[in-house]
């Protein structure tokens, strides 16, 4: 029937399928976290990619993964942020310094016709307080 080699191959196949399933779930969850982060900070989400991953022991065995996502704050410059996930839980985020819409030249903000939020202080640019 089954010998030891067949069982080892079966367990290896199941382990590879489980890891692939976990990676796909992490990819989907990381994309959702990046979209939420960009929406919260009024940034344009561009893309996301897995940077690296490895097994880790943090409150149990799991997969620690780092994702790199691209975003733009002004529609011209590209910036790279990172997300760290352990299994499906967000552990850490990093958004590098970037131009805010209030840093744009006057002719660009005048064309837009909307007041923008300053991400450094959370106040509208037309507020004087």
N, C-alpha and C positions, 0 to 999 in steps of 0.2 A: 504494500500500500504506500505509505509515506515513510521515507527514511529521514534521518536527521538533516541531511542536505536540503531536502525539499521543504522542511519546516523552516529552516534558516532563510531560505530564499523567499518563502511566503512572508515571514516576519519582516524581512528587509523591504519587500515590496510594499507592505502595509505601512511601514515607517516612512518610506519615501512619499507615498500618497498622502499620509497625514501631514508631513512637513509642507508639501505643496499646497494642501488645503489651508494650512495655517498662514502661509505666505500670501495667498490670494486674499484671505480675510484681512490680514494686516494691510495689504495694499489698498483695499477698499476703505478701511477705517482711516488710514493715514490721509487719503484723498479728502474724506469728509472733514477731518480735523483741519487740514490746510485750507479748504474752502471756507470753513467757519472763521478761521483766524484772519484770512484775507478780508472777509466780509466785515468782521468786527473792526478792523483797522482801515477800512475803506481802500483796499488794495485790489489790483486786478490779478487774479490767479492765472498763471500761465501753464505750468506743468508740474509733475511730481515724479520722482524716481527713487528707487531703493538704493541707498548708498552702500550700506553693508548690513550684515546681520550675523548673529551667532547665538548658540545656546547659552543660557544663563540661569543661575540659581538665585532668584530673588523672591522670597516667600513661596518657594516651589520652583519646579523646573519650568522653563518657558523659553521664548525666543525674543531676544533683544535686537531691535532693528532701528537703523537710522535712515530717515528719508530726507531727501533734498528737494525743496520745491522752489519754483521760480515765480516771481511776482514783479509787478510794476506799479509804481505809485503815480507816475505821470504819463504813461503810455509810450514813453520813449526809452527809458533806461530799464535794464533787467537787473534784478537783485536775486540772491539765493538765500533762502532761509532753511532751517533744519527742524525736523521733528524726531523725537526719540520715543519709541513705543516698546513696552514690554508686554508681550502677547497682544492684547487689543486695547491696552490702557496707555494713555498719553503720559509720558514721564517728564518730558522737557521740550521746550520750543526755543528757537532763537530766530529773531528777525534782525538783520544787520541795519545799521544806520542808513537811512535813505532820504531822498528828497520828499518832502510833503507837498501836497497841492498848494500850500501857502508859500512855498519857496519858488514857485514858478514865476517867470517873467510876467509883467502886467498885461501885455498884449494877449497872452494865452488865457489868463484868468478873466479878462474882459470878454473874450469870445465865448467863454463858457456860460456866463450870466448867472452863476449860482455861487453863493458863499460856500467856501470849503471849510472843513474842520481842520484845525491844527492838531496833528497827532501828538505833538509834544506836550500841549497843555489842555487839549480837549475843549477849547473855546473857539467860537466862530471868529473869523478875522475882522468882522465888523463890530465886535464887542469892544468897548473901551475900558471895561473893568478888569 
